[in-house]
Amino acid sequence: MSSTDIFDSVSFAKQIGTYLRTELMAVAEPVLQQALHDMEVEMRKRLAVAVLGMVDRSYDVRRMQDKLVITVNLSAMGKRDE
């Protein structure tokens, strides 16, 4: 450090960098949590619509005398025989 420097600029830069990172993370955390929650809700809605669409096209319900017969067409759901 020269006689004209009032403070150690390298040390100051490290300290301010650490402080800013900590503060920014604290501010960003609730925003990121909300964004993650919103994305999860939207993805669940889209998944539900896709699954219901597959199920709607892949089953048949009919009565046979005193029985209710539900037939599920697995190939329409993208399921193969194993």
Biopython code that builds the backbone (N, CA, C, O; Angstrom):
import numpy as np
from Bio.PDB.StructureBuilder import StructureBuilder

atoms = [
    (1, "MET", "N", (0.856, -1.176, 0.000)),
    (1, "MET", "CA", (0.000, 0.000, 0.000)),
    (1, "MET", "C", (0.900, 1.236, 0.000)),
    (1, "MET", "O", (1.812, 1.350, 0.819)),
    (2, "SER", "N", (0.637, 2.144, -0.912)),
    (2, "SER", "CA", (1.460, 3.347, -0.993)),
    (2, "SER", "C", (0.973, 4.379, 0.005)),
    (2, "SER", "O", (-0.117, 4.246, 0.562)),
    (3, "SER", "N", (1.750, 5.371, 0.225)),
    (3, "SER", "CA", (1.401, 6.403, 1.209)),
    (3, "SER", "C", (0.208, 7.239, 0.762)),
    (3, "SER", "O", (-0.408, 7.916, 1.585)),
    (4, "THR", "N", (-0.136, 7.206, -0.551)),
    (4, "THR", "CA", (-1.271, 7.979, -1.038)),
    (4, "THR", "C", (-2.583, 7.214, -0.930)),
    (4, "THR", "O", (-3.655, 7.811, -1.028)),
    (5, "ASP", "N", (-2.510, 5.873, -0.725)),
    (5, "ASP", "CA", (-3.735, 5.086, -0.573)),
    (5, "ASP", "C", (-4.296, 5.275, 0.828)),
    (5, "ASP", "O", (-3.571, 5.191, 1.819)),
    (6, "ILE", "N", (-5.575, 5.527, 0.895)),
    (6, "ILE", "CA", (-6.225, 5.686, 2.190)),
    (6, "ILE", "C", (-6.638, 4.323, 2.740)),
    (6, "ILE", "O", (-6.656, 4.116, 3.953)),
    (7, "PHE", "N", (-6.968, 3.401, 1.847)),
    (7, "PHE", "CA", (-7.378, 2.057, 2.268)),
    (7, "PHE", "C", (-6.848, 1.030, 1.286)),
    (7, "PHE", "O", (-6.385, 1.368, 0.196)),
    (8, "ASP", "N", (-6.925, -0.223, 1.687)),
    (8, "ASP", "CA", (-6.461, -1.335, 0.855)),
    (8, "ASP", "C", (-7.569, -1.659, -0.140)),
    (8, "ASP", "O", (-8.583, -2.248, 0.234)),
    (9, "SER", "N", (-7.387, -1.284, -1.396)),
    (9, "SER", "CA", (-8.441, -1.439, -2.404)),
    (9, "SER", "C", (-8.737, -2.906, -2.711)),
    (9, "SER", "O", (-9.884, -3.239, -3.009)),
    (10, "VAL", "N", (-7.757, -3.781, -2.649)),
    (10, "VAL", "CA", (-7.976, -5.201, -2.915)),
    (10, "VAL", "C", (-8.854, -5.799, -1.825)),
    (10, "VAL", "O", (-9.808, -6.522, -2.113)),
    (11, "SER", "N", (-8.539, -5.503, -0.606)),
    (11, "SER", "CA", (-9.331, -5.993, 0.523)),
    (11, "SER", "C", (-10.747, -5.417, 0.475)),
    (11, "SER", "O", (-11.726, -6.118, 0.729)),
    (12, "PHE", "N", (-10.833, -4.161, 0.153)),
    (12, "PHE", "CA", (-12.154, -3.514, 0.061)),
    (12, "PHE", "C", (-12.999, -4.164, -1.031)),
    (12, "PHE", "O", (-14.186, -4.417, -0.827)),
    (13, "ALA", "N", (-12.394, -4.437, -2.187)),
    (13, "ALA", "CA", (-13.119, -5.059, -3.302)),
    (13, "ALA", "C", (-13.631, -6.438, -2.896)),
    (13, "ALA", "O", (-14.760, -6.799, -3.228)),
    (14, "LYS", "N", (-12.820, -7.205, -2.189)),
    (14, "LYS", "CA", (-13.258, -8.530, -1.725)),
    (14, "LYS", "C", (-14.419, -8.403, -0.741)),
    (14, "LYS", "O", (-15.403, -9.137, -0.837)),
    (15, "GLN", "N", (-14.304, -7.479, 0.198)),
    (15, "GLN", "CA", (-15.350, -7.309, 1.202)),
    (15, "GLN", "C", (-16.655, -6.818, 0.586)),
    (15, "GLN", "O", (-17.727, -7.316, 0.928)),
    (16, "ILE", "N", (-16.573, -5.860, -0.304)),
    (16, "ILE", "CA", (-17.791, -5.335, -0.931)),
    (16, "ILE", "C", (-18.412, -6.392, -1.832)),
    (16, "ILE", "O", (-19.636, -6.488, -1.922)),
    (17, "GLY", "N", (-17.575, -7.193, -2.505)),
    (17, "GLY", "CA", (-18.091, -8.283, -3.342)),
    (17, "GLY", "C", (-18.854, -9.303, -2.515)),
    (17, "GLY", "O", (-19.945, -9.727, -2.896)),
    (18, "THR", "N", (-18.284, -9.695, -1.389)),
    (18, "THR", "CA", (-18.950, -10.647, -0.495)),
    (18, "THR", "C", (-20.256, -10.056, 0.039)),
    (18, "THR", "O", (-21.282, -10.737, 0.064)),
    (19, "TYR", "N", (-20.220, -8.814, 0.457)),
    (19, "TYR", "CA", (-21.410, -8.155, 0.992)),
    (19, "TYR", "C", (-22.514, -8.071, -0.067)),
    (19, "TYR", "O", (-23.670, -8.385, 0.215)),
    (20, "LEU", "N", (-22.158, -7.649, -1.281)),
    (20, "LEU", "CA", (-23.149, -7.514, -2.346)),
    (20, "LEU", "C", (-23.757, -8.864, -2.722)),
    (20, "LEU", "O", (-24.966, -8.967, -2.929)),
    (21, "ARG", "N", (-22.910, -9.909, -2.810)),
    (21, "ARG", "CA", (-23.430, -11.247, -3.108)),
    (21, "ARG", "C", (-24.438, -11.696, -2.055)),
    (21, "ARG", "O", (-25.508, -12.211, -2.381)),
    (22, "THR", "N", (-24.084, -11.495, -0.799)),
    (22, "THR", "CA", (-24.974, -11.892, 0.299)),
    (22, "THR", "C", (-26.294, -11.128, 0.238)),
    (22, "THR", "O", (-27.364, -11.723, 0.363)),
    (23, "GLU", "N", (-26.221, -9.844, 0.050)),
    (23, "GLU", "CA", (-27.433, -9.020, -0.002)),
    (23, "GLU", "C", (-28.297, -9.359, -1.225)),
    (23, "GLU", "O", (-29.519, -9.453, -1.119)),
    (24, "LEU", "N", (-27.663, -9.538, -2.369)),
    (24, "LEU", "CA", (-28.413, -9.872, -3.583)),
    (24, "LEU", "C", (-29.099, -11.233, -3.459)),
    (24, "LEU", "O", (-30.237, -11.392, -3.901)),
    (25, "MET", "N", (-28.431, -12.198, -2.872)),
    (25, "MET", "CA", (-29.041, -13.514, -2.671)),
    (25, "MET", "C", (-30.236, -13.405, -1.724)),
    (25, "MET", "O", (-31.261, -14.051, -1.941)),
    (26, "ALA", "N", (-30.111, -12.608, -0.698)),
    (26, "ALA", "CA", (-31.216, -12.431, 0.247)),
    (26, "ALA", "C", (-32.428, -11.797, -0.434)),
    (26, "ALA", "O", (-33.567, -12.177, -0.164)),
    (27, "VAL", "N", (-32.181, -10.838, -1.310)),
    (27, "VAL", "CA", (-33.268, -10.175, -2.030)),
    (27, "VAL", "C", (-33.840, -11.098, -3.105)),
    (27, "VAL", "O", (-35.052, -11.120, -3.323)),
    (28, "ALA", "N", (-32.982, -11.852, -3.770)),
    (28, "ALA", "CA", (-33.420, -12.692, -4.877)),
    (28, "ALA", "C", (-34.150, -13.948, -4.416)),
    (28, "ALA", "O", (-34.995, -14.462, -5.149)),
    (29, "GLU", "N", (-33.853, -14.450, -3.235)),
    (29, "GLU", "CA", (-34.418, -15.718, -2.778)),
    (29, "GLU", "C", (-35.946, -15.753, -2.818)),
    (29, "GLU", "O", (-36.494, -16.699, -3.384)),
    (30, "PRO", "N", (-36.667, -14.782, -2.250)),
    (30, "PRO", "CA", (-38.134, -14.838, -2.321)),
    (30, "PRO", "C", (-38.663, -14.752, -3.753)),
    (30, "PRO", "O", (-39.668, -15.382, -4.082)),
    (31, "VAL", "N", (-37.999, -13.983, -4.596)),
    (31, "VAL", "CA", (-38.414, -13.858, -5.997)),
    (31, "VAL", "C", (-38.231, -15.193, -6.701)),
    (31, "VAL", "O", (-39.107, -15.632, -7.446)),
    (32, "LEU", "N", (-37.095, -15.840, -6.467)),
    (32, "LEU", "CA", (-36.841, -17.141, -7.082)),
    (32, "LEU", "C", (-37.809, -18.197, -6.563)),
    (32, "LEU", "O", (-38.279, -19.029, -7.339)),
    (33, "GLN", "N", (-38.115, -18.182, -5.275)),
    (33, "GLN", "CA", (-39.057, -19.143, -4.705)),
    (33, "GLN", "C", (-40.443, -18.972, -5.326)),
    (33, "GLN", "O", (-41.103, -19.961, -5.647)),
    (34, "GLN", "N", (-40.884, -17.739, -5.497)),
    (34, "GLN", "CA", (-42.194, -17.480, -6.093)),
    (34, "GLN", "C", (-42.220, -17.925, -7.554)),
    (34, "GLN", "O", (-43.195, -18.521, -8.010)),
    (35, "ALA", "N", (-41.146, -17.633, -8.282)),
    (35, "ALA", "CA", (-41.071, -18.049, -9.689)),
    (35, "ALA", "C", (-41.093, -19.572, -9.799)),
    (35, "ALA", "O", (-41.757, -20.125, -10.676)),
    (36, "LEU", "N", (-40.377, -20.238, -8.923)),
    (36, "LEU", "CA", (-40.366, -21.701, -8.925)),
    (36, "LEU", "C", (-41.751, -22.252, -8.621)),
    (36, "LEU", "O", (-42.198, -23.201, -9.265)),
    (37, "HIS", "N", (-42.424, -21.669, -7.655)),
    (37, "HIS", "CA", (-43.788, -22.093, -7.303)),
    (37, "HIS", "C", (-44.733, -21.893, -8.487)),
    (37, "HIS", "O", (-45.516, -22.783, -8.818)),
    (38, "ASP", "N", (-44.658, -20.735, -9.116)),
    (38, "ASP", "CA", (-45.525, -20.437, -10.263)),
    (38, "ASP", "C", (-45.274, -21.412, -11.411)),
    (38, "ASP", "O", (-46.216, -21.873, -12.056)),
    (39, "MET", "N", (-43.998, -21.727, -11.666)),
    (39, "MET", "CA", (-43.669, -22.685, -12.730)),
    (39, "MET", "C", (-44.214, -24.066, -12.390)),
    (39, "MET", "O", (-44.733, -24.760, -13.264)),
    (40, "GLU", "N", (-44.101, -24.470, -11.134)),
    (40, "GLU", "CA", (-44.593, -25.785, -10.736)),
    (40, "GLU", "C", (-46.102, -25.879, -10.902)),
    (40, "GLU", "O", (-46.611, -26.891, -11.384)),
    (41, "VAL", "N", (-46.818, -24.838, -10.510)),
    (41, "VAL", "CA", (-48.274, -24.816, -10.660)),
    (41, "VAL", "C", (-48.655, -24.935, -12.136)),
    (41, "VAL", "O", (-49.543, -25.710, -12.492)),
    (42, "GLU", "N", (-47.984, -24.170, -12.985)),
    (42, "GLU", "CA", (-48.277, -24.201, -14.424)),
    (42, "GLU", "C", (-47.962, -25.574, -15.022)),
    (42, "GLU", "O", (-48.733, -26.092, -15.830)),
    (43, "MET", "N", (-46.837, -26.159, -14.628)),
    (43, "MET", "CA", (-46.472, -27.475, -15.149)),
    (43, "MET", "C", (-47.479, -28.537, -14.708)),
    (43, "MET", "O", (-47.826, -29.422, -15.491)),
    (44, "ARG", "N", (-47.947, -28.459, -13.474)),
    (44, "ARG", "CA", (-48.947, -29.421, -12.986)),
    (44, "ARG", "C", (-50.259, -29.282, -13.766)),
    (44, "ARG", "O", (-50.908, -30.280, -14.079)),
    (45, "LYS", "N", (-50.640, -28.048, -14.074)),
    (45, "LYS", "CA", (-51.858, -27.833, -14.861)),
    (45, "LYS", "C", (-51.714, -28.452, -16.248)),
    (45, "LYS", "O", (-52.615, -29.142, -16.724)),
    (46, "ARG", "N", (-50.571, -28.199, -16.894)),
    (46, "ARG", "CA", (-50.340, -28.743, -18.232)),
    (46, "ARG", "C", (-50.299, -30.265, -18.212)),
    (46, "ARG", "O", (-50.844, -30.917, -19.102)),
    (47, "LEU", "N", (-49.656, -30.826, -17.202)),
    (47, "LEU", "CA", (-49.590, -32.277, -17.084)),
    (47, "LEU", "C", (-50.975, -32.874, -16.873)),
    (47, "LEU", "O", (-51.311, -33.901, -17.463)),
    (48, "ALA", "N", (-51.772, -32.234, -16.037)),
    (48, "ALA", "CA", (-53.131, -32.724, -15.792)),
    (48, "ALA", "C", (-53.956, -32.710, -17.072)),
    (48, "ALA", "O", (-54.682, -33.665, -17.346)),
    (49, "VAL", "N", (-53.857, -31.645, -17.856)),
    (49, "VAL", "CA", (-54.588, -31.560, -19.118)),
    (49, "VAL", "C", (-54.132, -32.669, -20.065)),
    (49, "VAL", "O", (-54.959, -33.303, -20.721)),
    (50, "ALA", "N", (-52.822, -32.905, -20.141)),
    (50, "ALA", "CA", (-52.298, -33.950, -21.033)),
    (50, "ALA", "C", (-52.761, -35.331, -20.597)),
    (50, "ALA", "O", (-53.164, -36.140, -21.432)),
    (51, "VAL", "N", (-52.707, -35.610, -19.304)),
    (51, "VAL", "CA", (-53.122, -36.927, -18.801)),
    (51, "VAL", "C", (-54.614, -37.130, -19.013)),
    (51, "VAL", "O", (-55.038, -38.195, -19.461)),
    (52, "LEU", "N", (-55.407, -36.121, -18.697)),
    (52, "LEU", "CA", (-56.849, -36.246, -18.907)),
    (52, "LEU", "C", (-57.183, -36.426, -20.385)),
    (52, "LEU", "O", (-58.100, -37.172, -20.728)),
    (53, "GLY", "N", (-56.458, -35.758, -21.244)),
    (53, "GLY", "CA", (-56.671, -35.930, -22.679)),
    (53, "GLY", "C", (-56.380, -37.349, -23.123)),
    (53, "GLY", "O", (-57.108, -37.914, -23.940)),
    (54, "MET", "N", (-55.301, -37.930, -22.577)),
    (54, "MET", "CA", (-54.973, -39.321, -22.914)),
    (54, "MET", "C", (-56.034, -40.271, -22.385)),
    (54, "MET", "O", (-56.459, -41.187, -23.090)),
    (55, "VAL", "N", (-56.461, -40.061, -21.160)),
    (55, "VAL", "CA", (-57.449, -40.946, -20.543)),
    (55, "VAL", "C", (-58.774, -40.848, -21.284)),
    (55, "VAL", "O", (-59.427, -41.867, -21.509)),
    (56, "ASP", "N", (-59.184, -39.648, -21.668)),
    (56, "ASP", "CA", (-60.447, -39.473, -22.398)),
    (56, "ASP", "C", (-60.481, -40.275, -23.685)),
    (56, "ASP", "O", (-61.541, -40.765, -24.076)),
    (57, "ARG", "N", (-59.340, -40.420, -24.355)),
    (57, "ARG", "CA", (-59.290, -41.136, -25.627)),
    (57, "ARG", "C", (-59.016, -42.620, -25.464)),
    (57, "ARG", "O", (-59.019, -43.353, -26.454)),
    (58, "SER", "N", (-58.781, -43.079, -24.258)),
    (58, "SER", "CA", (-58.268, -44.439, -24.127)),
    (58, "SER", "C", (-59.148, -45.391, -23.315)),
    (58, "SER", "O", (-58.708, -46.491, -22.984)),
    (59, "TYR", "N", (-60.353, -45.004, -22.996)),
    (59, "TYR", "CA", (-61.185, -45.939, -22.253)),
    (59, "TYR", "C", (-62.614, -45.952, -22.791)),
    (59, "TYR", "O", (-63.063, -45.029, -23.470)),
    (60, "ASP", "N", (-63.305, -47.042, -22.454)),
    (60, "ASP", "CA", (-64.693, -47.208, -22.864)),
    (60, "ASP", "C", (-65.442, -47.788, -21.665)),
    (60, "ASP", "O", (-64.953, -48.715, -21.021)),
    (61, "VAL", "N", (-66.597, -47.261, -21.368)),
    (61, "VAL", "CA", (-67.411, -47.749, -20.260)),
    (61, "VAL", "C", (-68.754, -48.205, -20.820)),
    (61, "VAL", "O", (-69.406, -47.477, -21.568)),
    (62, "ARG", "N", (-69.161, -49.422, -20.449)),
    (62, "ARG", "CA", (-70.464, -49.924, -20.899)),
    (62, "ARG", "C", (-71.023, -50.885, -19.853)),
    (62, "ARG", "O", (-70.291, -51.404, -19.010)),
    (63, "ARG", "N", (-72.307, -51.105, -19.922)),
    (63, "ARG", "CA", (-72.967, -52.044, -19.014)),
    (63, "ARG", "C", (-73.137, -53.385, -19.692)),
    (63, "ARG", "O", (-73.467, -53.466, -20.876)),
    (64, "MET", "N", (-72.909, -54.422, -18.935)),
    (64, "MET", "CA", (-73.184, -55.786, -19.377)),
    (64, "MET", "C", (-74.022, -56.425, -18.279)),
    (64, "MET", "O", (-73.504, -56.896, -17.266)),
    (65, "GLN", "N", (-75.316, -56.428, -18.508)),
    (65, "GLN", "CA", (-76.285, -56.927, -17.529)),
    (65, "GLN", "C", (-76.115, -56.192, -16.204)),
    (65, "GLN", "O", (-76.405, -54.998, -16.125)),
    (66, "ASP", "N", (-75.652, -56.876, -15.169)),
    (66, "ASP", "CA", (-75.534, -56.233, -13.860)),
    (66, "ASP", "C", (-74.106, -55.765, -13.566)),
    (66, "ASP", "O", (-73.768, -55.486, -12.416)),
    (67, "LYS", "N", (-73.267, -55.680, -14.609)),
    (67, "LYS", "CA", (-71.869, -55.290, -14.435)),
    (67, "LYS", "C", (-71.569, -54.027, -15.232)),
    (67, "LYS", "O", (-72.147, -53.769, -16.288)),
    (68, "LEU", "N", (-70.664, -53.272, -14.694)),
    (68, "LEU", "CA", (-70.140, -52.110, -15.400)),
    (68, "LEU", "C", (-68.751, -52.499, -15.901)),
    (68, "LEU", "O", (-67.877, -52.841, -15.104)),
    (69, "VAL", "N", (-68.546, -52.447, -17.214)),
    (69, "VAL", "CA", (-67.273, -52.864, -17.802)),
    (69, "VAL", "C", (-66.521, -51.621, -18.264)),
    (69, "VAL", "O", (-67.026, -50.817, -19.048)),
    (70, "ILE", "N", (-65.305, -51.490, -17.758)),
    (70, "ILE", "CA", (-64.427, -50.385, -18.156)),
    (70, "ILE", "C", (-63.254, -51.002, -18.901)),
    (70, "ILE", "O", (-62.516, -51.816, -18.346)),
    (71, "THR", "N", (-63.084, -50.614, -20.155)),
    (71, "THR", "CA", (-61.990, -51.128, -20.973)),
    (71, "THR", "C", (-61.002, -49.994, -21.208)),
    (71, "THR", "O", (-61.375, -48.910, -21.656)),
    (72, "VAL", "N", (-59.746, -50.258, -20.901)),
    (72, "VAL", "CA", (-58.694, -49.264, -21.093)),
    (72, "VAL", "C", (-57.822, -49.716, -22.261)),
    (72, "VAL", "O", (-57.268, -50.815, -22.243)),
    (73, "ASN", "N", (-57.707, -48.869, -23.264)),
    (73, "ASN", "CA", (-56.877, -49.143, -24.425)),
    (73, "ASN", "C", (-55.486, -48.582, -24.144)),
    (73, "ASN", "O", (-55.243, -47.387, -24.312)),
    (74, "LEU", "N", (-54.579, -49.455, -23.715)),
    (74, "LEU", "CA", (-53.240, -48.999, -23.344)),
    (74, "LEU", "C", (-52.457, -48.454, -24.516)),
    (74, "LEU", "O", (-51.634, -47.556, -24.342)),
    (75, "SER", "N", (-52.695, -48.976, -25.705)),
    (75, "SER", "CA", (-51.944, -48.462, -26.866)),
    (75, "SER", "C", (-52.315, -47.016, -27.163)),
    (75, "SER", "O", (-51.489, -46.259, -27.673)),
    (76, "ALA", "N", (-53.529, -46.629, -26.855)),
    (76, "ALA", "CA", (-53.930, -45.227, -27.063)),
    (76, "ALA", "C", (-53.260, -44.301, -26.058)),
    (76, "ALA", "O", (-53.173, -43.092, -26.273)),
    (77, "MET", "N", (-52.783, -44.887, -24.949)),
    (77, "MET", "CA", (-52.095, -44.099, -23.924)),
    (77, "MET", "C", (-50.585, -44.123, -24.124)),
    (77, "MET", "O", (-49.835, -43.565, -23.323)),
    (78, "GLY", "N", (-50.146, -44.777, -25.206)),
    (78, "GLY", "CA", (-48.721, -44.843, -25.473)),
    (78, "GLY", "C", (-48.050, -45.976, -24.722)),
    (78, "GLY", "O", (-46.821, -46.030, -24.682)),
    (79, "LYS", "N", (-48.804, -46.877, -24.130)),
    (79, "LYS", "CA", (-48.282, -48.014, -23.384)),
    (79, "LYS", "C", (-48.222, -49.221, -24.299)),
    (79, "LYS", "O", (-49.187, -49.525, -25.000)),
    (80, "ARG", "N", (-47.098, -49.903, -24.292)),
    (80, "ARG", "CA", (-46.936, -51.100, -25.128)),
    (80, "ARG", "C", (-47.027, -52.338, -24.255)),
    (80, "ARG", "O", (-46.728, -52.297, -23.062)),
    (81, "ASP", "N", (-47.442, -53.432, -24.863)),
    (81, "ASP", "CA", (-47.449, -54.709, -24.150)),
    (81, "ASP", "C", (-46.006, -55.103, -23.832)),
    (81, "ASP", "O", (-45.107, -54.950, -24.659)),
    (82, "GLU", "N", (-45.811, -55.603, -22.641)),
    (82, "GLU", "CA", (-44.449, -55.999, -22.254)),
    (82, "GLU", "C", (-44.384, -57.470, -22.046)),
    (82, "GLU", "O", (-43.323, -58.000, -21.715)),
]
sb = StructureBuilder()
sb.init_structure("model")
sb.init_model(0)
sb.init_chain("A")
sb.init_seg("    ")
for serial, (resi, resn, name, xyz) in enumerate(atoms, 1):
    if name == "N":
        sb.init_residue(resn, " ", resi, " ")
    sb.init_atom(name, np.array(xyz, "f"), 0.0, 1.0, " ", f" {name:<3s}", serial, name[0])
structure = sb.get_structure()
